[in-house]
């Protein structure tokens, strides 16, 4: 009861801080369970190599906060790139042409919809800001048909052609820790049997691991560039993409998640999951 009372008090403090400051979000720091100003979080984020920012894809407010983080990092003249779940790695040339200013907006929007199904308006300001300021965008995702095939029949059933569209040498071994993470992070996934759930776990691992490997490849080719990774909640949690990156690449990082009623709150999240929660 004491833990939940403390969490409730922190939420109340965040509400008061947000109202007093006139901004849409303030921050819950998970390590010491303290309510802190947004600027204080940003001071910490500027000191690390990778910042994972989770989102509910359909939430406009989440994208506004992502842009605020990107903007505040860019304004400090830090070498910066933005990694995207929303684009496949195989479409990197499209992203490069966009940020170089050589691809017309109508063609870019067409490519966006080839990669992602949600309305362009949700991400428009982020993409336009990146283009205006020549901030590199990095496609991290894999073809949806590959992850869907794994979810249906398992990793072992992939064809040679499907495997060729994944990072070279990628394997799929779902350990008990990752399985437990999936059970917690993906409630209501709809798997009705143990085999279906195992395939679901494999699909998520292939997804997380592939995006991690694509991110590591970019960072190795561009040392010293700070990277903001925009991904769905289940991928951005510490046990998702960040842990897979940590296994392959030495870098400091932070995980920033939005609070989600009943799922991501001070009462449910520990330092093993995230470093900061955003509340508005």
Buried (B, 14 or more C-beta within 10 A) or exposed (E): EEEEEEBEEBBEBBBEBBEEEEBBBBBBBBEEBEBBBBEEBBEBBEEBBBBBBBBBBEEEBBBBBBBBBBBBBBEEEEBBBBBBBBBBBBBBEBBBBBBEEEBEBEEBEEBBEEBBEEEBEBBBBBBEBBBEEEBBBBBBBBBEEBBEBBBEBBBEEBEEEBEEBBBEEBEBEBEEEBBEBBEBBBEEBEBEEEEBBBBBBBBBBBBBBBBBBBBBBBBEEEEEBBBBBBBBBBBBBBBBBBBBBBEBBEBEBBBBBBBBEEBBBBEBBEEEBBBBBBBB
